[in-house]
Amino acid sequence: MGCCDSSPAQHASHHFRETGHRYMQSFEPGESWFWDFENQEALEGPALAEPTSRPEEQSAPAPADRVPQDWQSHLH
């Protein structure tokens, strides 16, 4: 599942706190870095199974018709 920590609900951090899953990988096309929530540091990690990113044709932070017009003002 792809989630974002700069979103208003900070889904990635919330997932870490709820589950203890300390590692996450970027879901942006062309990125392969990992983040360790426990140690608060970026690191290298193994190649994961597909899909490794959102579709390149999909806008970020989400499909354009599913985010508010002022989405940038909600980022952390």
C-alpha positions as CSV (number, residue, x, y, z in Angstrom):
1,M,0.0,0.0,0.0
2,G,1.3,3.4,-0.8
3,C,1.0,6.1,1.8
4,C,2.4,9.5,2.5
5,D,3.7,11.1,5.6
6,S,3.4,14.7,4.5
7,S,-0.4,14.2,4.1
8,P,-2.7,15.8,6.6
9,A,-3.3,12.5,8.4
10,Q,0.4,11.4,8.1
11,H,-0.5,7.9,7.2
12,A,3.0,6.4,7.2
13,S,3.8,7.6,10.8
14,H,0.3,6.5,11.9
15,H,0.9,3.0,10.4
16,F,4.2,2.7,12.2
17,R,2.7,3.7,15.5
18,E,-0.2,1.3,15.1
19,T,1.7,-1.7,13.8
20,G,5.3,-1.3,14.7
21,H,6.3,-1.7,11.0
22,R,9.4,0.4,11.2
23,Y,10.5,0.5,7.6
24,M,8.9,2.0,4.6
25,Q,10.0,2.5,1.0
26,S,9.4,5.4,-1.3
27,F,6.5,4.8,-3.7
28,E,7.5,7.5,-6.1
29,P,8.6,6.4,-9.6
30,G,12.4,6.1,-9.9
31,E,13.0,6.1,-6.1
32,S,14.1,3.1,-4.1
33,W,15.1,4.6,-0.7
34,F,13.8,3.2,2.6
35,W,13.0,5.1,5.8
36,D,13.4,3.6,9.3
37,F,10.8,5.2,11.6
38,E,12.5,3.8,14.7
39,N,15.9,5.4,14.1
40,Q,14.6,8.3,11.9
41,E,17.1,7.6,9.1
42,A,17.1,6.8,5.4
43,L,18.7,3.6,4.3
44,E,19.3,1.2,1.5
45,G,17.1,-1.9,1.3
46,P,16.3,-5.0,-0.8
47,A,14.5,-4.9,-4.1
48,L,10.8,-5.5,-3.4
49,A,8.1,-7.2,-5.4
50,E,6.2,-5.2,-8.0
51,P,4.6,-2.7,-8.0
52,T,7.5,-0.5,-6.6
53,S,5.8,2.8,-7.4
54,R,2.6,4.5,-8.2
55,P,1.9,4.6,-12.0
56,E,3.9,7.4,-13.6
57,E,0.8,8.7,-15.3
58,Q,-0.9,9.1,-11.9
59,S,-0.5,12.5,-10.4
60,A,0.9,13.0,-6.9
61,P,-0.2,13.3,-4.1
62,A,-3.1,11.4,-5.6
63,P,-5.4,11.3,-8.6
64,A,-6.1,15.0,-9.2
65,D,-9.9,14.6,-8.8
66,R,-9.5,13.1,-5.3
67,V,-7.7,15.9,-3.5
68,P,-8.8,19.3,-2.4
69,Q,-7.8,22.3,-4.4
70,D,-5.8,23.7,-1.5
71,W,-4.0,20.3,-0.8
72,Q,-0.6,22.0,-0.4
73,S,-1.8,24.0,2.6
74,H,-2.6,20.7,4.4
75,L,1.0,19.3,4.1
76,H,3.1,18.8,7.2
